[in-house]
Amino acid sequence: MANYRTHVSFGAGAGAAVILAGMVFVPRMGWDAVILGVFFGFIGGMVPDLDHDRGHALRKITSLLTTFLPILALSVTSKRGGDMAAWSLLLILPCYYLLEWALKQTAFWKRSTPFRDMSRAVVIAIACGALALALSRSLPFGFVGTIVMMLVMMAAVQLSVPLFKATTIHRGILHSIPVIFIYAFTVYLMFTKDNNFTSQGRLWIAIAAFGGAISHLILDEIYSVDFDGKAVRIKRSFGTAFSFWKKKTPVISAAAYAIAAVMLIFCYLTT
């Protein structure tokens, strides 16, 4: 099985390749789309492993969402949402990793405690959120309203983790094609014409997100085949990642397709 770094590297690379190819067909997209395409490809490289309760991907994506979901919400609700979302990521992402590294060096966060990851994620999110507020030219809901919105979104991400762990199994529905489509449709719906994005720009960013996520499934299947130069050995995990239907959970599989279909309709209606 490919490790975390391999997945996120390929995810970001796939996102970059897709969005750069898109710029050939839609030259007006601009570099803001490239930034967003790489970011959502990077996140996509982790998405299937969110069902691994003790995996690095779940901890990392929870921390990233705690920080960047409120910031993206702040960005896309502004008048120049597309541009601001991209440049917020470009400016704040280095600050996120610098803060994460600095906190990991302190004695308090080196200790293993039940709330270590959550508290560190919240501290980083508040610091980066304050920077995003300082950089914002206009606040969509006023100063107090915007802060409340961002804090509620931070809390929602953290509170959803225990529920997520209780309702998912490793190599379950998240390692499937319909969930990859759900992720891509979610990215598409995050941006609208009202926040300075064309339908073509949204489409290519969503395809970049899809490319990042599906690269994870492809890598898992590649790593499930061993070749030592003499013989090929197929692991038992072969076929469990790149799947269209989970036989053990048919109801959940059907629900995933239903959700994807509804989201596709919403994508069409907002085009």
C-alpha angles and dihedrals in degrees: 000000000000114000128238096266092050092051096049092043092052090042093054091043092051091048091050093047093050096047093045089051088050091055088062090061097033107032091174093067094092133198093294087072090051091054092049093044093053092045095051091042088053091050090045090058087064101038100090092052093058086098090066102097095201098029125122091236094064093049093045098046091045089054093045093048092047088058105032105033092069091042093050089047089052090048100047093048091057123090093255095038100154096050094041094049091054098045092042088058092046093051101036101039092072089048089052094054093042091053092045091052093046094050092049089059093059120095093233095060095039090068117090107241131156093250100034097109094041095049092047091049092050093049091050092045093052092048094047091042090055089052091050091051090050091052094047116103092199134018114220097213102025124266099291095038092051093049091049090050092051094046092049091052092049090051093046092056093050095044092050093060098078090047090048092051092049095051103042135068128201114268088012129127093318088069092064141094098246091057090051088055090048089054092049092047090050090055091048092052093049090073126053139175088261092067098052101271128125121219090249092052092049090047095053093046089052091049089051089053089049091049092052093049097044091049086066092057093046092050091049090054093046091051091050089070117075121200119180096179093267108051140013118234121194115211122222089246091066111122096015096098107044097047136140096199135024108219093196093056108034095158092053091046091052090048091052091054091046092052091047091050093050091047091050089056091051090049090053093047092051095047 
